[in-house]
Amino acid sequence: MQYIVLDMEWNQPWPGSAAARRPLPSPLRGEIIQIGAVRVTEDQKVLDEFSVLVRPKYFRRLNSRVGKLTGIKESRLQSEGISFPQAIARFRAWCAEPSIFLTWGFDDVNVMRENLEIHSMNAEWTAAWYNAQMIFNAQTDGSSNQKSLQKAMEIMNIRSTRPAHDALGDAFHTALICSKLDLKKGINQYGSALRQHEDGTNSDEIPGCLQRRVYRDYKEKSDAVSAMEGSENLCPVCGAQMRMASRWYRQQSGRMSARVECPEHGNMVLRLRWIQLEEYNRLIRTVYEGDSEAAAAFEALTEKERPTRRRRRGKRGGTSRKKTPEPAGS
């Protein structure tokens, strides 16, 4: 079994443009305009390369930002690009045998499958696909943070020799990283690494974290929050029922924080993060010590949201100055 390290560039219409408003046969977040791939053998030797330009069918006008980022010109796509079905036929012929596909990130395979669907093409051959970032994290620092390709190259002491944001260049650099990983072990343990990434349980936590739990059995956010305020609001130290000691303070990315109190162990900070997914919803519950960095950040948040009272201008001592009425007839 060989590994195919794959990267793609895709075009997107400007929001509000005619192309963006045009109804399509199926969802398409981006139309592929370049495919780059590098073959890696089972014993992880980097071999030959594949690259092709694709002439867009649905988003025909090249987004200027995409052109600036990739260096691809619309005239080049029209003169050198081939249709997407032709490009996929060439790519699969180059692969020549069943392959395990590796990409740097989650987006590429989803965009590939959307492009296959809109062209009514079979996508079963993309089933053996893995995000190399997950394998890299599991075998380096163990975090769940998605690192850029450039950052990963620095960690692996790999010198950049190809242009960035070029499908073949990025595929080549990703292949060099993959050649230094234990791919067989990474793929065998991929399910566990993916679950830890989704739950955030392998990320570097702020000091003072007492407990972190993940819940998947709540259909509605309101039900989950009610449970976290009641039956699930238990002290991570002694298991006693805690009470809500403040209201919820909302933050970015579905996060919310509140102060809670244990009768035995005092104040703590409770953080919730609600993540809504197609297959299930996920709630991450984290409890921090009352004197932790997270608690200090919570206090700063409450101060920021606390309304300030406007002081009335007047004489010294804070009293307001009253205008003396003019005598009648003056």
C-alpha positions as a Markdown table, in Angstrom:
| # | Residue | x | y | z |
|---|---|---|---|---|
| 1 | Met | 0.0 | 0.0 | 0.0 |
| 2 | Gln | 1.4 | 3.4 | -1.0 |
| 3 | Tyr | 0.7 | 6.8 | 0.5 |
| 4 | Ile | -0.4 | 9.7 | -1.7 |
| 5 | Val | 0.2 | 13.2 | -0.2 |
| 6 | Leu | -2.4 | 15.5 | -1.7 |
| 7 | Asp | -2.9 | 19.2 | -1.8 |
| 8 | Met | -5.4 | 21.4 | -3.7 |
| 9 | Glu | -6.1 | 25.0 | -4.5 |
| 10 | Trp | -9.7 | 26.1 | -5.1 |
| 11 | Asn | -11.5 | 29.1 | -6.4 |
| 12 | Gln | -14.4 | 30.8 | -4.5 |
| 13 | Pro | -16.8 | 33.5 | -5.8 |
| 14 | Trp | -17.1 | 36.9 | -4.2 |
| 15 | Pro | -20.0 | 37.0 | -1.6 |
| 16 | Gly | -23.0 | 38.5 | -3.3 |
| 17 | Ser | -21.7 | 38.0 | -6.8 |
| 18 | Ala | -23.8 | 36.4 | -9.5 |
| 19 | Ala | -21.7 | 33.2 | -9.2 |
| 20 | Ala | -22.3 | 33.1 | -5.5 |
| 21 | Arg | -26.1 | 33.5 | -6.0 |
| 22 | Arg | -26.4 | 31.0 | -8.8 |
| 23 | Pro | -28.1 | 27.7 | -7.7 |
| 24 | Leu | -25.9 | 24.7 | -8.0 |
| 25 | Pro | -26.7 | 20.9 | -8.3 |
| 26 | Ser | -25.0 | 20.3 | -4.9 |
| 27 | Pro | -23.1 | 22.3 | -2.2 |
| 28 | Leu | -19.7 | 23.6 | -3.4 |
| 29 | Arg | -17.6 | 25.7 | -1.0 |
| 30 | Gly | -14.8 | 25.9 | -3.5 |
| 31 | Glu | -14.1 | 24.7 | -7.1 |
| 32 | Ile | -10.7 | 23.0 | -7.5 |
| 33 | Ile | -8.3 | 24.7 | -9.8 |
| 34 | Gln | -5.1 | 22.9 | -9.0 |
| 35 | Ile | -4.2 | 19.4 | -7.8 |
| 36 | Gly | -0.7 | 18.5 | -6.5 |
| 37 | Ala | 0.4 | 15.2 | -5.2 |
| 38 | Val | 3.5 | 13.3 | -4.1 |
| 39 | Arg | 3.9 | 9.5 | -3.9 |
| 40 | Val | 5.4 | 8.1 | -0.7 |
| 41 | Thr | 6.2 | 4.4 | -0.6 |
| 42 | Glu | 5.2 | 2.0 | 2.1 |
| 43 | Asp | 8.7 | 2.3 | 3.6 |
| 44 | Gln | 8.2 | 6.1 | 3.5 |
| 45 | Lys | 10.5 | 7.1 | 0.7 |
| 46 | Val | 9.4 | 10.2 | -1.3 |
| 47 | Leu | 9.1 | 9.4 | -5.0 |
| 48 | Asp | 7.5 | 11.0 | -8.0 |
| 49 | Glu | 5.1 | 14.0 | -8.3 |
| 50 | Phe | 1.8 | 14.9 | -10.0 |
| 51 | Ser | 0.4 | 18.3 | -10.8 |
| 52 | Val | -2.4 | 19.6 | -13.0 |
| 53 | Leu | -4.4 | 22.8 | -13.5 |
| 54 | Val | -8.2 | 22.6 | -13.6 |
| 55 | Arg | -10.4 | 24.9 | -15.6 |
| 56 | Pro | -13.3 | 25.9 | -13.5 |
| 57 | Lys | -16.9 | 25.2 | -14.7 |
| 58 | Tyr | -19.0 | 26.9 | -12.0 |
| 59 | Phe | -16.9 | 29.7 | -10.5 |
| 60 | Arg | -15.3 | 30.7 | -13.8 |
| 61 | Arg | -14.0 | 34.1 | -12.8 |
| 62 | Leu | -10.9 | 33.8 | -10.6 |
| 63 | Asn | -11.2 | 35.4 | -7.3 |
| 64 | Ser | -8.5 | 38.1 | -7.1 |
| 65 | Arg | -7.5 | 37.0 | -3.6 |
| 66 | Val | -7.1 | 33.4 | -4.7 |
| 67 | Gly | -5.0 | 34.6 | -7.7 |
| 68 | Lys | -2.8 | 36.7 | -5.4 |
| 69 | Leu | -2.4 | 33.9 | -2.9 |
| 70 | Thr | -1.6 | 31.1 | -5.3 |
| 71 | Gly | 0.1 | 33.1 | -8.1 |
| 72 | Ile | -2.3 | 31.5 | -10.6 |
| 73 | Lys | -3.7 | 33.7 | -13.4 |
| 74 | Glu | -7.1 | 33.3 | -15.0 |
| 75 | Ser | -5.5 | 33.3 | -18.4 |
| 76 | Arg | -3.3 | 30.4 | -17.4 |
| 77 | Leu | -6.3 | 28.4 | -16.2 |
| 78 | Gln | -8.1 | 28.9 | -19.5 |
| 79 | Ser | -5.0 | 28.0 | -21.6 |
| 80 | Glu | -3.5 | 25.2 | -19.6 |
| 81 | Gly | -6.3 | 23.9 | -17.5 |
| 82 | Ile | -8.3 | 20.8 | -18.3 |
| 83 | Ser | -11.8 | 19.9 | -17.1 |
| 84 | Phe | -12.2 | 18.4 | -13.6 |
| 85 | Pro | -13.3 | 14.9 | -14.8 |
| 86 | Gln | -10.2 | 14.8 | -17.1 |
| 87 | Ala | -7.9 | 16.0 | -14.2 |
| 88 | Ile | -9.3 | 13.3 | -11.9 |
| 89 | Ala | -8.9 | 10.6 | -14.6 |
| 90 | Arg | -5.2 | 11.6 | -15.0 |
| 91 | Phe | -4.7 | 11.7 | -11.2 |
| 92 | Arg | -6.1 | 8.3 | -10.6 |
| 93 | Ala | -4.2 | 6.8 | -13.5 |
| 94 | Trp | -1.0 | 8.3 | -11.9 |
| 95 | Cys | -1.9 | 6.8 | -8.6 |
| 96 | Ala | -2.2 | 3.4 | -10.4 |
| 97 | Glu | -3.0 | 1.4 | -7.3 |
| 98 | Pro | -5.1 | 1.6 | -4.1 |
| 99 | Ser | -3.7 | 4.4 | -1.9 |
| 100 | Ile | -3.9 | 5.9 | 1.5 |
| 101 | Phe | -4.4 | 9.7 | 1.1 |
| 102 | Leu | -2.8 | 12.2 | 3.4 |
| 103 | Thr | -3.5 | 15.9 | 3.5 |
| 104 | Trp | -2.5 | 18.7 | 5.8 |
| 105 | Gly | -5.8 | 19.7 | 7.3 |
| 106 | Phe | -9.4 | 18.6 | 7.1 |
| 107 | Asp | -10.6 | 20.8 | 4.3 |
| 108 | Asp | -9.0 | 19.3 | 1.2 |
| 109 | Val | -10.8 | 15.9 | 1.2 |
| 110 | Asn | -14.2 | 17.6 | 1.9 |
| 111 | Val | -13.7 | 20.0 | -1.0 |
| 112 | Met | -12.6 | 17.1 | -3.2 |
| 113 | Arg | -15.7 | 15.1 | -2.4 |
| 114 | Glu | -17.9 | 18.1 | -3.1 |
| 115 | Asn | -16.3 | 18.6 | -6.5 |
| 116 | Leu | -16.7 | 14.9 | -7.2 |
| 117 | Glu | -20.4 | 15.0 | -6.3 |
| 118 | Ile | -21.2 | 18.1 | -8.3 |
| 119 | His | -19.7 | 16.3 | -11.4 |
| 120 | Ser | -21.6 | 13.1 | -10.5 |
| 121 | Met | -18.4 | 11.2 | -10.0 |
| 122 | Asn | -17.6 | 8.3 | -7.7 |
| 123 | Ala | -16.0 | 9.3 | -4.4 |
| 124 | Glu | -15.5 | 5.8 | -2.9 |
| 125 | Trp | -11.8 | 5.9 | -3.7 |
| 126 | Thr | -11.3 | 8.8 | -1.2 |
| 127 | Ala | -12.4 | 6.6 | 1.7 |
| 128 | Ala | -8.8 | 5.9 | 3.0 |
| 129 | Trp | -8.0 | 9.5 | 3.9 |
| 130 | Tyr | -6.2 | 10.9 | 6.9 |
| 131 | Asn | -5.3 | 14.4 | 8.2 |
| 132 | Ala | -1.5 | 14.3 | 8.6 |
| 133 | Gln | -1.8 | 17.1 | 11.2 |
| 134 | Met | -3.4 | 14.6 | 13.7 |
| 135 | Ile | -0.5 | 12.1 | 13.2 |
| 136 | Phe | 2.1 | 14.9 | 13.5 |
| 137 | Asn | 0.5 | 16.2 | 16.7 |
| 138 | Ala | 0.2 | 12.8 | 18.3 |
| 139 | Gln | 3.9 | 12.0 | 17.5 |
| 140 | Thr | 5.4 | 15.4 | 18.5 |
| 141 | Asp | 3.9 | 17.7 | 21.2 |
| 142 | Gly | 0.6 | 15.8 | 21.7 |
| 143 | Ser | -1.5 | 18.9 | 21.4 |
| 144 | Ser | -4.7 | 19.4 | 19.5 |
| 145 | Asn | -3.7 | 22.7 | 18.0 |
| 146 | Gln | -3.7 | 22.7 | 14.2 |
| 147 | Lys | -0.3 | 23.9 | 13.2 |
| 148 | Ser | 0.5 | 25.6 | 9.9 |
| 149 | Leu | 2.6 | 23.6 | 7.4 |
| 150 | Gln | 5.4 | 26.1 | 7.8 |
| 151 | Lys | 5.4 | 25.7 | 11.6 |
| 152 | Ala | 5.5 | 21.9 | 11.3 |
| 153 | Met | 8.5 | 22.2 | 8.9 |
| 154 | Glu | 10.3 | 24.3 | 11.5 |
| 155 | Ile | 9.7 | 21.7 | 14.2 |
| 156 | Met | 11.0 | 19.0 | 11.9 |
| 157 | Asn | 14.0 | 21.0 | 10.7 |
| 158 | Ile | 12.8 | 20.9 | 7.1 |
| 159 | Arg | 14.0 | 23.7 | 4.8 |
| 160 | Ser | 11.4 | 25.2 | 2.5 |
| 161 | Thr | 12.5 | 24.6 | -1.2 |
| 162 | Arg | 9.1 | 25.1 | -2.9 |
| 163 | Pro | 6.6 | 28.0 | -3.1 |
| 164 | Ala | 3.9 | 28.1 | -0.5 |
| 165 | His | 0.2 | 28.0 | -1.6 |
| 166 | Asp | 1.1 | 26.0 | -4.6 |
| 167 | Ala | -0.6 | 22.7 | -4.6 |
| 168 | Leu | 2.5 | 20.7 | -5.6 |
| 169 | Gly | 4.8 | 22.7 | -3.4 |
| 170 | Asp | 2.6 | 22.2 | -0.3 |
| 171 | Ala | 2.2 | 18.5 | -1.1 |
| 172 | Phe | 5.9 | 18.1 | -1.4 |
| 173 | His | 6.7 | 19.7 | 1.9 |
| 174 | Thr | 3.9 | 17.7 | 3.5 |
| 175 | Ala | 5.4 | 14.5 | 2.1 |
| 176 | Leu | 8.8 | 15.4 | 3.7 |
| 177 | Ile | 7.1 | 15.8 | 7.0 |
| 178 | Cys | 5.2 | 12.5 | 6.6 |
| 179 | Ser | 8.4 | 10.7 | 5.7 |
| 180 | Lys | 9.7 | 11.5 | 9.2 |
| 181 | Leu | 6.6 | 10.2 | 11.0 |
| 182 | Asp | 5.6 | 6.6 | 11.9 |
| 183 | Leu | 2.7 | 6.5 | 9.4 |
| 184 | Lys | 1.6 | 3.0 | 10.1 |
| 185 | Lys | 1.4 | 3.7 | 13.8 |
| 186 | Gly | -0.3 | 7.0 | 13.2 |
| 187 | Ile | -3.0 | 5.5 | 11.0 |
| 188 | Asn | -3.6 | 2.6 | 13.5 |
| 189 | Gln | -4.1 | 5.2 | 16.3 |
| 190 | Tyr | -5.8 | 7.8 | 14.1 |
| 191 | Gly | -9.3 | 7.2 | 15.6 |
| 192 | Ser | -8.1 | 7.9 | 19.1 |
| 193 | Ala | -6.1 | 11.0 | 18.0 |
| 194 | Leu | -9.1 | 12.3 | 16.1 |
| 195 | Arg | -11.4 | 11.9 | 19.1 |
| 196 | Gln | -8.9 | 13.6 | 21.4 |
| 197 | His | -8.7 | 16.5 | 18.8 |
| 198 | Glu | -12.5 | 16.8 | 18.7 |
| 199 | Asp | -12.8 | 16.8 | 22.4 |
| 200 | Gly | -9.7 | 19.0 | 23.0 |
| 201 | Thr | -8.6 | 16.6 | 25.8 |
| 202 | Asn | -5.0 | 16.5 | 24.5 |
| 203 | Ser | -4.5 | 20.2 | 24.3 |
| 204 | Asp | -2.2 | 22.1 | 26.7 |
| 205 | Glu | -4.5 | 23.2 | 29.5 |
| 206 | Ile | -4.3 | 26.4 | 31.5 |
| 207 | Pro | -2.8 | 25.8 | 35.0 |
| 208 | Gly | -5.4 | 25.3 | 37.6 |
| 209 | Cys | -7.7 | 23.0 | 35.6 |
| 210 | Leu | -9.4 | 20.6 | 38.1 |
| 211 | Gln | -11.6 | 18.7 | 35.7 |
| 212 | Arg | -12.5 | 18.4 | 32.0 |
| 213 | Arg | -15.4 | 16.3 | 30.7 |
| 214 | Val | -17.0 | 15.9 | 27.4 |
| 215 | Tyr | -20.8 | 15.3 | 26.9 |
| 216 | Arg | -22.4 | 14.0 | 23.7 |
| 217 | Asp | -25.9 | 13.1 | 24.8 |
| 218 | Tyr | -27.6 | 16.6 | 24.8 |
| 219 | Lys | -29.6 | 17.5 | 21.7 |
| 220 | Glu | -30.3 | 21.1 | 22.8 |
| 221 | Lys | -27.8 | 23.6 | 24.2 |
| 222 | Ser | -30.4 | 24.8 | 26.8 |
| 223 | Asp | -30.8 | 21.3 | 28.2 |
| 224 | Ala | -27.0 | 20.9 | 28.5 |
| 225 | Val | -26.6 | 24.3 | 30.3 |
| 226 | Ser | -29.5 | 23.4 | 32.7 |
| 227 | Ala | -27.8 | 20.2 | 33.5 |
| 228 | Met | -24.4 | 21.9 | 34.1 |
| 229 | Glu | -26.2 | 24.3 | 36.5 |
| 230 | Gly | -28.0 | 21.5 | 38.3 |
| 231 | Ser | -27.3 | 17.8 | 38.5 |
| 232 | Glu | -23.9 | 17.9 | 36.7 |
| 233 | Asn | -22.7 | 20.9 | 38.8 |
| 234 | Leu | -20.6 | 18.7 | 41.1 |
| 235 | Cys | -17.4 | 19.6 | 42.8 |
| 236 | Pro | -14.4 | 18.0 | 41.0 |
| 237 | Val | -12.6 | 17.5 | 44.4 |
| 238 | Cys | -15.3 | 16.0 | 46.7 |
| 239 | Gly | -18.3 | 15.4 | 44.4 |
| 240 | Ala | -20.6 | 17.7 | 46.4 |
| 241 | Gln | -23.4 | 19.6 | 44.7 |
| 242 | Met | -22.2 | 23.1 | 43.9 |
| 243 | Arg | -24.3 | 26.2 | 43.4 |
| 244 | Met | -24.1 | 28.9 | 40.8 |
| 245 | Ala | -22.5 | 32.0 | 42.3 |
| 246 | Ser | -22.8 | 34.3 | 39.3 |
| 247 | Arg | -24.6 | 34.6 | 36.0 |
| 248 | Trp | -23.2 | 33.2 | 32.7 |
| 249 | Tyr | -20.8 | 35.5 | 30.8 |
| 250 | Arg | -20.7 | 34.7 | 27.1 |
| 251 | Gln | -17.5 | 34.5 | 25.1 |
| 252 | Gln | -16.5 | 33.7 | 21.5 |
| 253 | Ser | -16.8 | 30.3 | 19.8 |
| 254 | Gly | -19.8 | 29.2 | 21.8 |
| 255 | Arg | -18.0 | 29.5 | 25.2 |
| 256 | Met | -19.5 | 30.7 | 28.4 |
| 257 | Ser | -18.2 | 31.1 | 31.9 |
| 258 | Ala | -19.6 | 31.4 | 35.4 |
| 259 | Arg | -18.5 | 31.3 | 39.1 |
| 260 | Val | -19.6 | 28.3 | 41.0 |
| 261 | Glu | -19.2 | 27.5 | 44.7 |
| 262 | Cys | -18.6 | 24.2 | 46.6 |
| 263 | Pro | -19.6 | 24.3 | 50.4 |
| 264 | Glu | -16.3 | 22.6 | 51.2 |
| 265 | His | -13.8 | 23.9 | 48.7 |
| 266 | Gly | -15.1 | 27.4 | 47.9 |
| 267 | Asn | -15.3 | 29.3 | 44.6 |
| 268 | Met | -14.3 | 27.9 | 41.3 |
| 269 | Val | -14.8 | 28.9 | 37.6 |
| 270 | Leu | -16.9 | 26.8 | 35.3 |
| 271 | Arg | -16.4 | 27.0 | 31.6 |
| 272 | Leu | -18.7 | 25.5 | 28.9 |
| 273 | Arg | -18.2 | 25.2 | 25.2 |
| 274 | Trp | -21.0 | 24.0 | 23.0 |
| 275 | Ile | -20.1 | 22.6 | 19.6 |
| 276 | Gln | -22.9 | 21.7 | 17.2 |
| 277 | Leu | -22.1 | 19.0 | 14.7 |
| 278 | Glu | -24.1 | 17.1 | 12.0 |
| 279 | Glu | -23.7 | 13.7 | 13.7 |
| 280 | Tyr | -24.0 | 14.8 | 17.3 |
| 281 | Asn | -23.6 | 17.8 | 19.6 |
| 282 | Arg | -20.7 | 18.1 | 22.0 |
| 283 | Leu | -20.4 | 20.0 | 25.3 |
| 284 | Ile | -17.0 | 20.5 | 26.9 |
| 285 | Arg | -17.2 | 21.3 | 30.6 |
| 286 | Thr | -14.0 | 22.5 | 32.4 |
| 287 | Val | -13.7 | 23.5 | 36.1 |
| 288 | Tyr | -10.8 | 25.7 | 37.3 |
| 289 | Glu | -9.5 | 26.6 | 40.7 |
| 290 | Gly | -10.7 | 29.8 | 42.2 |
| 291 | Asp | -7.2 | 31.4 | 42.3 |
| 292 | Ser | -6.2 | 30.2 | 38.8 |
| 293 | Glu | -5.3 | 32.2 | 35.7 |
| 294 | Ala | -8.7 | 31.2 | 34.3 |
| 295 | Ala | -10.4 | 32.7 | 37.5 |
| 296 | Ala | -8.4 | 35.9 | 37.0 |
| 297 | Ala | -9.5 | 36.1 | 33.3 |
| 298 | Phe | -13.1 | 35.5 | 34.5 |
| 299 | Glu | -12.8 | 38.4 | 36.9 |
| 300 | Ala | -11.5 | 40.6 | 34.2 |
| 301 | Leu | -14.4 | 39.6 | 32.0 |
| 302 | Thr | -16.9 | 40.5 | 34.7 |
| 303 | Glu | -15.3 | 43.9 | 35.2 |
| 304 | Lys | -15.4 | 44.6 | 31.5 |
| 305 | Glu | -19.1 | 43.8 | 31.3 |
| 306 | Arg | -20.0 | 45.7 | 34.5 |
| 307 | Pro | -21.9 | 48.9 | 33.7 |
| 308 | Thr | -20.4 | 52.1 | 34.9 |
| 309 | Arg | -22.5 | 54.8 | 36.5 |
| 310 | Arg | -22.3 | 58.3 | 35.0 |
| 311 | Arg | -21.4 | 60.9 | 37.6 |
| 312 | Arg | -23.3 | 64.2 | 37.6 |
| 313 | Arg | -21.1 | 67.2 | 37.0 |
| 314 | Gly | -21.3 | 69.9 | 39.7 |
| 315 | Lys | -19.4 | 71.6 | 42.5 |
| 316 | Arg | -16.7 | 69.9 | 44.6 |
| 317 | Gly | -18.1 | 67.2 | 46.8 |
| 318 | Gly | -20.2 | 65.8 | 43.9 |
| 319 | Thr | -23.3 | 67.9 | 44.4 |
| 320 | Ser | -24.9 | 69.4 | 41.3 |
| 321 | Arg | -25.0 | 73.1 | 40.7 |
| 322 | Lys | -28.5 | 74.5 | 40.5 |
| 323 | Lys | -29.2 | 77.6 | 38.5 |
| 324 | Thr | -30.3 | 80.5 | 40.6 |
| 325 | Pro | -33.6 | 81.8 | 39.2 |
| 326 | Glu | -33.6 | 85.4 | 37.8 |
| 327 | Pro | -35.6 | 87.9 | 39.7 |
| 328 | Ala | -39.0 | 88.6 | 38.2 |
| 329 | Gly | -39.1 | 91.4 | 35.9 |
| 330 | Ser | -35.3 | 91.7 | 35.3 |
